Amino acid sequence: MSKTDYKELLQAGVHFGHLKRKWHPKMAPYIFMEKNGIHILDLHKTAVKLDDAAEAMKQIAKSGKKILFVATKKQAKDSIENRVATINMPFVTERWPGGMLTNFATIRKAVRKMSTIDNMLKDGTFKVLSKRERLQITRQRAKLERDLGSIADLNRLPSALFIVDIKKEHIAVAEAKKLNIPTFAIVDTNSDPSLVDFPIPGNDDAAKSIDKILEIMTGAVAEGLSERQTDKDKNKAAADKQAAKKEAESAKVKDEKAAEPAKEKEAKAKPAKTEAKEAK
């Protein structure tokens, strides 16, 4: 995996932090300077943290586990929906439902409710309901789709979370921490980086900055998925080769067993021929 170029981060405005008066002291190691009352992040340190996080996410994806992307702020929604859709990972962009991780069974029930409504539409049950009931169910389905549609395929707890703005998504961070789920996050100068496992110091307010970091992270996930598929193909090829070898050996044994009666018959015939010659 190629190293992140800090110049790309600079062009995307990843280095812009918050006003000096809003800073969090634990972000001090990642702050390069102050300019016009705004903190400027050290992009060399950001690039190192970004590469570490990307490598870790790549390994999670390579192991076949799911990563949940969380970003409900307006600037991040489009980037999350567009980039995460390409790697087929679940995401939350509308609202973080309280207890989504700590009360996952209830969330799954709501997702199943959505499937039940879909089945009603398919089997004709929906048509026999009154107009009012149909309207209520349609509204309920739309709400469920909006809030939970992007996690419909999440059958078990995710193995990691990627979060944009840990202050805004503090409930998601707290739930992940309670369940010991690894967290990756863009952490601005007003946030506490110690709250997450893989903090990425960066601007979490500008759409361009968020998109650049997401591009790198989703690229790492895509690479992990690609390597997983390559390994699967190799293992399948090796298994097929082994199976073909066993089949060939089995066929050889069968042929040898089938040839044994003929050999025995031939062996018995030889003494009889010899006796006939001697009699002459």
Backbone bond lengths (Angstrom), bond angles and torsions (degrees), N, CA, C in turn:
res aa  C-N    CA-C-N  psi(-1)  N-CA   C-N-CA  omega(-1)  CA-C   N-CA-C  phi
1 M - - - 1.459 - - 1.530 108.88 -
2 S 1.334 116.86 129.64 1.460 121.10 -176.62 1.521 111.60 -72.06
3 K 1.327 116.02 149.82 1.459 121.96 -179.78 1.527 110.44 -75.55
4 T 1.316 115.66 148.87 1.460 121.23 179.69 1.521 110.46 -72.55
5 D 1.316 116.33 133.66 1.456 122.28 177.46 1.529 108.44 -88.64
6 Y 1.343 116.31 119.65 1.465 118.94 -176.54 1.523 112.23 -64.42
7 K 1.341 116.72 -21.82 1.472 119.89 178.86 1.531 110.84 -66.01
8 E 1.325 116.44 -35.45 1.466 120.65 176.84 1.527 110.21 -65.11
9 L 1.328 115.38 -38.85 1.461 120.35 177.92 1.524 110.60 -65.96
10 L 1.327 115.29 -38.23 1.475 121.20 179.09 1.523 110.70 -62.99
11 Q 1.329 116.50 -45.30 1.466 121.53 179.88 1.531 111.98 -63.58
12 A 1.330 116.19 -30.39 1.463 120.52 -179.51 1.531 112.70 -84.61
13 G 1.335 116.27 -4.91 1.468 119.85 179.00 1.520 113.79 76.30
14 V 1.336 116.70 26.10 1.465 120.89 -178.71 1.535 111.17 -67.60
15 H 1.345 116.66 -22.09 1.464 121.50 -174.31 1.527 114.86 -78.12
16 F 1.325 118.25 -13.50 1.467 120.13 -177.58 1.525 111.47 -77.70
17 G 1.340 114.98 122.55 1.459 120.36 177.64 1.521 110.75 -100.77
18 H 1.343 115.65 -160.22 1.461 120.99 179.30 1.528 110.48 -92.20
19 L 1.315 115.94 178.74 1.458 121.21 175.67 1.524 109.66 -59.83
20 K 1.321 115.17 148.97 1.463 120.46 -176.57 1.528 111.83 -56.71
21 R 1.331 117.34 -38.58 1.464 120.77 -177.20 1.538 112.98 -69.33
22 K 1.346 117.29 -14.47 1.465 120.81 -178.74 1.531 112.96 -99.86
23 W 1.316 116.60 5.72 1.461 118.43 -172.09 1.529 112.90 -72.80
24 H 1.352 114.77 159.30 1.461 121.81 174.32 1.529 107.17 -107.69
25 P 1.341 117.44 125.99 1.483 120.56 -176.09 1.526 114.96 -53.02
26 K 1.334 117.76 -30.86 1.469 119.76 -178.31 1.533 112.50 -71.18
27 M 1.348 116.17 -9.66 1.472 119.33 176.74 1.534 111.74 -88.27
28 A 1.320 116.39 -1.34 1.476 121.32 -177.72 1.536 114.17 -51.63
29 P 1.339 119.84 -42.38 1.477 119.41 -178.61 1.538 113.81 -62.45
30 Y 1.335 116.47 -21.46 1.469 119.78 -176.36 1.527 113.47 -99.95
31 I 1.334 116.53 -1.78 1.470 120.61 -178.31 1.527 110.05 -92.00
32 F 1.315 115.83 127.42 1.472 122.11 -177.42 1.531 111.11 -86.29
33 M 1.320 116.44 -46.14 1.467 120.70 -177.54 1.528 110.25 -165.31
34 E 1.325 114.82 178.56 1.457 121.03 174.98 1.527 108.23 -119.38
35 K 1.315 116.57 135.34 1.467 120.07 -179.83 1.525 109.00 -139.20
36 N 1.315 115.07 122.45 1.472 121.86 -178.88 1.534 112.57 52.26
37 G 1.320 114.76 40.13 1.460 120.09 177.26 1.517 114.45 79.13
38 I 1.337 117.01 5.62 1.479 121.77 179.74 1.525 109.65 -116.27
39 H 1.308 116.19 137.03 1.465 120.05 177.39 1.529 110.71 -77.18
40 I 1.323 114.98 139.30 1.472 121.89 177.16 1.523 108.19 -111.64
41 L 1.309 115.64 127.30 1.468 120.72 -178.39 1.527 112.25 -80.84
42 D 1.322 115.65 150.73 1.467 121.98 176.82 1.532 107.89 -82.23
43 L 1.318 116.73 104.88 1.468 120.85 -174.53 1.530 113.70 -69.50
44 H 1.325 117.01 -22.08 1.471 118.93 176.09 1.536 109.50 -65.07
45 K 1.339 115.88 -40.13 1.470 120.73 178.22 1.528 110.34 -72.14
46 T 1.334 115.44 -36.04 1.472 119.70 177.12 1.525 110.27 -61.45
47 A 1.358 115.88 -43.86 1.463 120.91 -178.67 1.528 111.15 -61.64
48 V 1.340 116.33 -39.84 1.471 120.74 179.36 1.534 110.30 -64.76
49 K 1.333 115.94 -47.13 1.473 120.90 179.37 1.528 111.29 -63.84
50 L 1.317 115.74 -37.48 1.464 121.30 179.82 1.525 110.83 -65.43
51 D 1.326 116.17 -42.41 1.472 120.43 178.87 1.532 111.47 -65.32
52 D 1.344 116.15 -40.03 1.475 120.41 178.20 1.527 110.43 -62.59
53 A 1.340 115.26 -45.74 1.465 120.24 -179.22 1.526 111.18 -65.31
54 A 1.333 116.13 -41.66 1.470 120.73 -179.26 1.528 111.14 -63.34
55 E 1.323 116.82 -40.45 1.467 120.83 179.40 1.527 110.79 -65.40
56 A 1.334 115.90 -41.48 1.468 120.30 179.19 1.531 111.10 -65.06
57 M 1.325 116.44 -41.67 1.472 120.49 179.21 1.525 110.98 -67.64
58 K 1.314 115.90 -34.85 1.470 120.72 177.93 1.531 110.46 -61.64
59 Q 1.330 116.10 -42.53 1.467 120.43 -179.63 1.527 111.85 -67.53
60 I 1.345 116.14 -36.34 1.469 120.27 177.90 1.530 109.44 -64.21
61 A 1.343 115.53 -45.27 1.472 120.29 179.89 1.528 110.73 -65.32
62 K 1.327 116.18 -37.43 1.464 121.11 -178.88 1.527 111.23 -65.46
63 S 1.325 116.06 -29.30 1.471 120.21 179.43 1.530 111.86 -81.10
64 G 1.346 116.32 -1.54 1.460 120.25 176.45 1.516 114.81 85.56
65 K 1.326 116.88 14.97 1.467 120.68 -179.12 1.531 110.95 -94.38
66 K 1.340 114.46 160.75 1.466 120.72 -177.41 1.531 111.76 -94.00
67 I 1.343 115.20 143.24 1.463 122.54 175.77 1.523 107.26 -118.77
68 L 1.321 116.40 126.36 1.465 121.20 -179.26 1.527 109.57 -95.76
69 F 1.334 116.18 124.03 1.465 121.92 179.22 1.532 108.84 -96.97
70 V 1.329 115.90 129.85 1.469 120.72 -176.27 1.524 110.65 -125.74
71 A 1.342 116.24 121.82 1.467 121.47 177.18 1.524 108.73 -162.10
72 T 1.314 116.59 100.03 1.462 119.30 -178.00 1.530 112.30 -97.86
73 K 1.316 117.88 -1.92 1.467 119.16 179.03 1.531 109.86 -78.24
74 K 1.303 115.09 146.78 1.466 122.60 -172.35 1.532 113.06 -54.73
75 Q 1.342 116.67 -42.08 1.472 120.84 -175.31 1.530 113.09 -65.06
76 A 1.326 116.53 -21.95 1.469 119.71 -174.22 1.522 114.35 -101.95
77 K 1.324 117.68 -16.80 1.469 121.33 -173.03 1.525 113.85 -54.37
78 D 1.322 116.49 -52.67 1.473 120.28 -176.63 1.519 111.65 -61.28
79 S 1.335 116.17 -44.50 1.473 120.39 -179.44 1.521 111.31 -61.90
80 I 1.332 115.56 -44.15 1.473 119.99 179.69 1.527 110.17 -61.55
81 E 1.338 116.34 -50.89 1.466 120.40 -176.45 1.523 112.18 -62.34
82 N 1.340 116.64 -41.55 1.466 120.51 -177.50 1.523 112.97 -73.82
83 R 1.329 116.65 -47.20 1.465 119.89 -174.53 1.527 113.04 -78.44
84 V 1.326 116.44 -39.06 1.474 119.42 -177.57 1.527 110.87 -72.62
85 A 1.322 116.58 -29.54 1.477 120.28 178.42 1.529 111.17 -60.82
86 T 1.343 117.53 -31.32 1.465 121.37 -177.68 1.531 112.64 -71.83
87 I 1.336 116.72 -20.86 1.473 119.60 -179.35 1.527 111.80 -108.40
88 N 1.347 115.84 5.66 1.465 121.64 174.62 1.529 113.11 56.89
89 M 1.333 115.37 45.92 1.464 120.98 176.59 1.535 109.13 -112.14
90 P 1.323 117.97 152.12 1.470 120.56 179.25 1.526 111.57 -72.15
91 F 1.328 116.63 154.00 1.473 120.12 178.57 1.522 110.56 -151.60
92 V 1.320 114.99 158.09 1.467 122.10 177.06 1.522 107.48 -126.39
93 T 1.339 116.78 120.00 1.470 120.29 -179.68 1.532 113.23 -126.81
94 E 1.315 117.08 -10.85 1.470 118.89 -178.19 1.530 112.11 -92.59
95 R 1.301 116.08 -61.34 1.468 120.98 -176.64 1.515 108.19 -157.20
96 W 1.323 115.63 138.63 1.465 118.35 176.91 1.522 108.31 -83.29
97 P 1.340 118.38 110.04 1.465 119.78 179.62 1.523 109.82 -71.12
98 G 1.319 117.63 119.79 1.462 120.79 -179.25 1.514 111.12 -53.13
99 G 1.323 116.89 132.30 1.458 121.15 -179.69 1.512 113.18 84.14
100 M 1.317 116.59 13.76 1.468 119.21 -178.47 1.530 112.02 -59.69
101 L 1.320 116.51 -35.08 1.466 120.04 178.24 1.523 111.32 -97.95
102 T 1.331 116.37 -46.36 1.465 120.29 -176.36 1.533 112.31 -72.58
103 N 1.325 116.66 -21.63 1.466 120.59 177.00 1.533 109.08 -126.96
104 F 1.320 114.61 51.18 1.467 121.92 -171.88 1.525 113.05 -61.66
105 A 1.329 116.73 -32.52 1.472 120.73 -178.67 1.527 111.16 -60.62
106 T 1.328 116.23 -38.80 1.468 120.59 179.36 1.526 110.89 -67.82
107 I 1.318 115.84 -39.45 1.470 120.74 178.18 1.531 109.73 -62.99
108 R 1.332 116.45 -40.68 1.464 120.18 178.62 1.532 111.66 -63.40
109 K 1.341 115.78 -34.41 1.470 119.91 176.98 1.523 110.61 -62.74
110 A 1.335 115.58 -40.57 1.469 120.37 179.12 1.526 110.59 -65.10
111 V 1.331 116.18 -37.64 1.470 120.58 178.47 1.533 109.84 -67.06
112 R 1.342 115.88 -39.80 1.465 120.04 178.51 1.535 111.10 -66.16
113 K 1.335 115.26 -32.31 1.467 120.56 176.83 1.522 109.48 -60.88
114 M 1.331 115.62 -39.21 1.461 121.62 178.14 1.532 109.90 -62.68
115 S 1.313 116.89 -41.33 1.470 121.57 178.42 1.527 111.25 -65.80
116 T 1.337 115.52 -37.85 1.472 120.72 178.86 1.526 110.72 -62.25
117 I 1.332 115.94 -43.03 1.472 120.79 178.53 1.525 110.05 -63.34
118 D 1.319 116.39 -40.79 1.474 120.81 178.54 1.528 110.72 -61.50
119 N 1.331 116.20 -39.92 1.472 120.64 178.24 1.530 111.67 -66.17
120 M 1.341 115.57 -36.39 1.476 120.24 176.86 1.525 110.92 -61.78
121 L 1.324 115.51 -37.92 1.467 120.29 178.93 1.526 111.24 -67.79
122 K 1.348 115.74 -34.97 1.466 120.42 -177.92 1.532 113.15 -76.60
123 D 1.341 116.49 -42.83 1.468 118.79 -173.88 1.535 114.52 -87.74
124 G 1.323 116.84 1.13 1.471 119.60 175.50 1.513 115.28 91.23
125 T 1.344 117.84 -3.55 1.463 121.17 179.88 1.527 111.40 -60.10
126 F 1.317 114.58 -35.43 1.466 121.58 -177.35 1.540 111.57 -60.34
127 K 1.323 116.34 -34.49 1.473 121.08 -175.50 1.525 113.29 -69.41
128 V 1.329 117.26 -27.76 1.473 119.87 -177.20 1.532 112.51 -83.95
129 L 1.340 117.24 -6.18 1.464 120.60 178.90 1.519 111.06 -78.91
130 S 1.319 115.92 161.50 1.467 119.87 177.97 1.523 109.56 -72.36
131 K 1.311 115.70 164.01 1.463 121.01 -177.70 1.530 110.94 -60.07
132 R 1.333 115.68 -40.41 1.469 120.53 -179.69 1.525 111.24 -64.75
133 E 1.332 116.39 -44.51 1.475 120.75 179.56 1.524 111.00 -62.99
134 R 1.340 115.15 -40.97 1.478 118.98 178.64 1.527 111.06 -61.82
135 L 1.324 115.69 -40.99 1.470 120.78 -179.86 1.528 110.74 -64.56
136 Q 1.332 116.28 -43.34 1.473 120.77 179.52 1.529 111.22 -62.56
137 I 1.340 115.48 -44.83 1.467 120.05 -179.52 1.525 111.18 -66.19
138 T 1.322 116.50 -39.55 1.475 120.88 178.89 1.523 110.61 -61.93
139 R 1.338 115.45 -43.25 1.475 119.60 178.74 1.529 111.29 -65.61
140 Q 1.325 114.87 -40.01 1.471 119.72 178.76 1.531 110.76 -63.59
141 R 1.335 116.14 -42.61 1.471 121.35 178.54 1.526 111.10 -62.45
142 A 1.339 116.74 -41.56 1.473 121.37 -179.81 1.526 110.91 -64.53
143 K 1.341 115.67 -40.17 1.480 120.00 179.49 1.530 110.74 -66.90
144 L 1.326 115.96 -43.61 1.467 119.95 178.55 1.524 111.28 -63.05
145 E 1.326 116.22 -40.58 1.472 120.76 178.85 1.523 110.54 -63.11
146 R 1.328 115.73 -42.02 1.463 120.16 -179.01 1.526 111.67 -65.67
147 D 1.330 116.34 -43.68 1.464 120.46 -175.94 1.524 114.31 -84.46
148 L 1.346 116.49 -34.82 1.464 119.59 -171.44 1.525 115.37 -125.53
149 G 1.331 116.78 -1.73 1.467 119.93 -176.81 1.512 114.30 -56.88
150 S 1.328 115.99 -35.76 1.470 119.90 -176.97 1.527 113.20 -76.94
151 I 1.347 116.65 -10.47 1.476 118.85 178.70 1.529 111.11 -115.90
152 A 1.329 116.61 17.22 1.472 121.52 -177.72 1.530 112.24 -58.21
153 D 1.337 117.19 -31.78 1.466 120.63 -178.22 1.529 113.32 -90.87
154 L 1.330 116.66 2.79 1.470 120.45 -179.24 1.533 108.89 -84.71
155 N 1.331 116.26 93.87 1.463 121.43 -174.98 1.520 114.12 -85.17
156 R 1.309 116.22 -14.10 1.467 120.17 177.80 1.528 108.63 -143.71
157 L 1.308 116.66 170.81 1.474 119.91 -179.46 1.525 110.97 -58.78
158 P 1.331 117.38 140.23 1.470 119.58 178.72 1.528 110.90 -66.28
159 S 1.318 116.09 156.68 1.465 120.22 -179.90 1.526 111.97 -87.51
160 A 1.339 116.32 -12.52 1.466 120.72 178.37 1.523 109.52 -162.42
161 L 1.337 115.59 159.68 1.462 121.84 175.66 1.520 109.56 -122.95
162 F 1.339 115.47 137.97 1.466 119.69 170.31 1.526 106.22 -113.34
163 I 1.331 116.64 122.87 1.464 121.52 -172.07 1.525 111.69 -121.68
164 V 1.329 115.12 138.00 1.469 121.40 172.95 1.522 106.54 -105.69
165 D 1.332 116.16 115.98 1.464 123.78 179.59 1.533 111.77 74.17
166 I 1.326 115.80 90.39 1.465 120.34 -176.63 1.526 113.08 -73.33
167 K 1.339 117.07 -16.47 1.466 118.65 176.25 1.524 110.02 -73.30
168 K 1.319 115.32 -43.48 1.465 120.33 179.74 1.527 110.86 -70.33
169 E 1.330 116.73 -37.65 1.473 121.56 -177.24 1.528 111.03 -100.99
170 H 1.333 116.35 38.30 1.474 119.91 -175.50 1.531 112.61 -62.79
171 I 1.340 117.67 -28.62 1.474 119.96 179.57 1.531 109.61 -68.70
172 A 1.338 116.25 -42.11 1.468 120.64 178.54 1.526 110.39 -62.29
173 V 1.339 116.05 -41.87 1.466 121.28 179.26 1.533 109.97 -62.38
174 A 1.335 116.17 -44.89 1.470 120.85 -178.76 1.531 111.49 -64.27
175 E 1.330 117.09 -41.64 1.475 120.47 -179.24 1.531 110.69 -66.54
176 A 1.336 115.75 -42.02 1.471 119.66 179.19 1.525 110.89 -63.22
177 K 1.328 115.50 -40.74 1.465 120.36 -179.85 1.527 110.72 -64.33
178 K 1.335 116.25 -40.47 1.463 121.60 -179.36 1.527 111.04 -62.53
179 L 1.343 116.79 -33.87 1.460 121.71 -177.38 1.533 112.93 -98.82
180 N 1.342 115.67 6.87 1.481 121.51 -179.31 1.529 112.97 58.38
181 I 1.322 116.10 37.22 1.466 121.06 175.62 1.531 107.96 -90.75
182 P 1.339 118.72 124.98 1.469 120.93 -179.44 1.530 112.19 -57.52
183 T 1.332 115.98 139.79 1.469 120.97 -179.17 1.527 111.56 -120.94
184 F 1.324 114.17 135.11 1.469 123.15 173.93 1.523 105.91 -116.36
185 A 1.333 118.10 139.46 1.463 117.54 -177.28 1.530 112.62 -158.17
186 I 1.333 114.30 148.80 1.470 120.37 168.85 1.522 105.08 -80.53
187 V 1.321 116.33 121.81 1.467 120.94 -176.56 1.530 109.86 -117.19
188 D 1.321 116.10 117.18 1.467 121.75 179.96 1.529 109.79 -85.37
189 T 1.328 116.45 175.31 1.471 120.59 -175.06 1.525 113.57 -68.24
190 N 1.333 118.36 -11.47 1.466 121.31 179.87 1.529 112.77 -96.45
191 S 1.339 116.78 7.27 1.475 120.64 -175.74 1.528 112.27 -117.01
192 D 1.329 115.10 163.26 1.462 121.56 179.51 1.531 109.59 -95.11
193 P 1.332 117.97 108.51 1.476 120.58 -176.90 1.523 114.12 -67.21
194 S 1.340 117.33 -17.77 1.464 120.14 -178.17 1.530 112.61 -74.67
195 L 1.331 116.86 -8.83 1.467 120.41 -179.81 1.523 112.98 -76.66
196 V 1.338 116.59 -17.83 1.471 120.33 -178.84 1.521 110.90 -121.14
197 D 1.323 115.85 158.75 1.470 120.55 -177.34 1.521 112.98 -76.87
198 F 1.341 116.33 -37.51 1.462 120.81 -179.22 1.530 109.74 -127.28
199 P 1.354 117.13 81.66 1.466 119.42 178.96 1.524 111.76 -76.12
200 I 1.329 116.51 137.41 1.462 122.04 176.27 1.523 107.13 -116.63
201 P 1.337 118.40 101.54 1.463 120.33 -178.46 1.530 110.29 -61.61
202 G 1.323 116.35 121.77 1.463 118.64 -178.06 1.517 112.79 -176.14
203 N 1.295 114.59 168.56 1.459 123.36 179.18 1.532 109.25 -73.53
204 D 1.329 116.54 113.70 1.472 119.32 -178.34 1.533 112.61 -102.65
205 D 1.346 115.56 15.48 1.465 120.17 -179.88 1.530 113.40 -109.66
206 A 1.311 117.24 -31.37 1.465 120.82 -177.76 1.531 110.82 -85.98
207 A 1.329 116.35 131.20 1.467 121.57 -177.87 1.534 111.44 -59.62
208 K 1.340 116.25 -37.88 1.474 120.79 -178.04 1.530 111.22 -66.53
209 S 1.320 116.12 -39.89 1.464 121.47 179.15 1.528 110.72 -66.41
210 I 1.326 115.38 -46.73 1.473 120.35 179.60 1.523 110.28 -60.58
211 D 1.336 116.03 -43.23 1.461 120.85 -177.98 1.530 111.52 -64.28
212 K 1.324 117.04 -39.18 1.473 120.56 -179.85 1.532 110.76 -63.96
213 I 1.334 116.36 -45.31 1.471 119.88 179.55 1.530 110.46 -66.35
214 L 1.326 115.99 -40.28 1.472 119.56 177.78 1.528 111.39 -63.99
215 E 1.323 116.09 -37.15 1.473 120.50 178.49 1.526 110.54 -59.12
216 I 1.326 115.96 -43.28 1.464 120.96 -179.59 1.529 110.97 -68.96
217 M 1.331 116.13 -43.71 1.468 120.17 -177.40 1.529 112.29 -68.91
218 T 1.319 116.63 -44.52 1.475 118.78 179.17 1.527 110.61 -68.87
219 G 1.334 116.34 -30.63 1.469 120.29 175.53 1.519 111.05 -63.13
220 A 1.344 115.55 -39.79 1.473 120.45 178.43 1.532 110.49 -66.03
221 V 1.337 116.31 -40.24 1.465 120.67 178.67 1.529 109.97 -64.25
222 A 1.337 115.82 -43.89 1.470 120.76 179.27 1.530 110.53 -60.43
223 E 1.332 115.98 -38.92 1.468 120.94 178.54 1.527 110.60 -64.90
224 G 1.327 116.03 -41.46 1.466 120.71 178.14 1.517 111.65 -63.47
225 L 1.335 116.29 -41.89 1.469 120.98 178.67 1.527 111.38 -65.26
226 S 1.339 115.32 -38.53 1.468 120.76 179.14 1.533 110.59 -64.66
227 E 1.329 116.05 -43.94 1.475 120.46 179.12 1.528 110.34 -64.90
228 R 1.333 116.64 -36.62 1.463 120.91 177.87 1.526 110.47 -62.09
229 Q 1.343 115.94 -43.39 1.456 120.67 179.65 1.523 111.08 -65.90
230 T 1.343 116.16 -40.19 1.470 121.05 177.63 1.529 110.93 -61.11
231 D 1.331 115.97 -44.35 1.475 120.81 178.51 1.526 110.74 -62.83
232 K 1.344 115.43 -40.51 1.474 119.90 178.48 1.520 110.67 -61.30
233 D 1.349 115.67 -44.97 1.467 120.80 -179.72 1.528 110.90 -62.45
234 K 1.337 116.16 -41.44 1.471 120.64 179.13 1.527 110.82 -63.92
235 N 1.332 115.02 -45.17 1.472 119.79 -179.69 1.527 111.07 -63.55
236 K 1.345 115.60 -38.68 1.466 120.63 179.41 1.530 110.42 -65.82
237 A 1.347 114.64 -42.90 1.463 119.62 179.34 1.531 110.70 -62.68
238 A 1.354 115.63 -41.82 1.467 120.34 179.25 1.540 110.57 -65.72
239 A 1.347 115.62 -40.70 1.470 120.15 179.25 1.529 110.99 -65.80
240 D 1.341 115.93 -41.37 1.468 120.49 178.13 1.529 111.07 -62.71
241 K 1.343 115.07 -40.45 1.461 120.70 -179.95 1.529 110.47 -64.80
242 Q 1.348 115.48 -42.48 1.459 120.86 179.31 1.532 110.69 -65.20
243 A 1.340 115.05 -41.00 1.470 119.94 179.59 1.524 111.00 -64.78
244 A 1.358 116.22 -40.14 1.458 121.16 179.23 1.534 110.59 -64.99
245 K 1.345 114.55 -38.46 1.470 119.97 179.45 1.536 110.44 -65.06
246 K 1.347 115.71 -43.86 1.473 120.28 178.97 1.525 111.09 -64.22
247 E 1.325 114.29 -39.96 1.470 119.57 179.62 1.522 111.16 -62.99
248 A 1.361 115.25 -41.48 1.465 120.53 179.16 1.529 110.91 -64.47
249 E 1.362 114.98 -41.67 1.467 119.69 178.98 1.530 110.82 -64.96
250 S 1.329 115.11 -40.89 1.469 120.69 179.19 1.534 110.93 -63.47
251 A 1.352 115.31 -41.87 1.466 120.25 178.92 1.526 110.99 -64.32
252 K 1.337 115.51 -37.26 1.469 120.71 179.49 1.535 110.58 -64.64
253 V 1.351 115.00 -43.84 1.467 120.40 179.03 1.525 110.47 -61.83
254 K 1.350 116.04 -42.83 1.471 121.24 178.91 1.522 111.16 -61.00
255 D 1.346 115.56 -43.75 1.476 120.78 179.40 1.523 110.79 -61.77
256 E 1.341 114.92 -41.53 1.467 119.54 -179.49 1.534 110.96 -65.27
257 K 1.361 115.62 -40.61 1.461 120.10 178.53 1.531 111.23 -66.21
258 A 1.348 114.24 -38.09 1.470 118.85 179.85 1.522 110.92 -67.58
259 A 1.343 116.49 -30.20 1.468 121.03 -178.37 1.528 112.83 -80.72
260 E 1.329 117.79 -17.70 1.467 121.74 -176.22 1.540 113.73 -59.85
261 P 1.352 121.17 -46.04 1.484 120.83 178.68 1.519 113.16 -59.61
262 A 1.342 115.57 -38.04 1.468 120.02 179.69 1.530 110.29 -65.61
263 K 1.346 115.09 -39.05 1.473 119.26 179.68 1.529 110.66 -66.75
264 E 1.354 115.11 -40.68 1.472 119.71 179.39 1.532 111.33 -63.45
265 K 1.348 114.50 -39.95 1.467 120.29 179.55 1.521 110.38 -64.24
266 E 1.336 113.60 -41.59 1.476 119.36 -179.31 1.533 109.90 -66.31
267 A 1.347 115.12 -39.41 1.476 120.02 -179.89 1.535 111.23 -64.70
268 K 1.333 116.91 -37.92 1.461 121.71 178.47 1.526 111.41 -70.08
269 A 1.346 115.71 -32.94 1.470 120.75 -177.13 1.525 111.81 -70.79
270 K 1.337 117.78 -29.29 1.464 121.74 -176.42 1.532 112.83 -61.85
271 P 1.337 120.23 -49.02 1.487 120.41 178.66 1.528 112.16 -60.63
272 A 1.333 115.46 -35.24 1.457 118.81 -179.39 1.521 110.43 -65.83
273 K 1.310 117.91 -39.55 1.466 122.82 177.41 1.522 110.68 -64.42
274 T 1.332 114.44 -41.25 1.492 119.78 -179.21 1.531 109.77 -64.09
275 E 1.313 117.36 -43.38 1.469 122.06 179.79 1.540 110.73 -62.86
276 A 1.302 116.63 -38.17 1.464 122.27 -179.08 1.527 109.39 -65.49
277 K 1.319 116.75 -39.97 1.472 120.92 179.84 1.526 110.12 -66.52
278 E 1.325 115.98 -42.09 1.480 120.59 -178.86 1.542 110.19 -65.35
279 A 1.296 116.61 -35.58 1.471 121.03 -179.51 1.527 110.55 -66.21
280 K 1.306 116.86 -33.77 1.469 121.09 177.72 1.534 109.97 -67.83
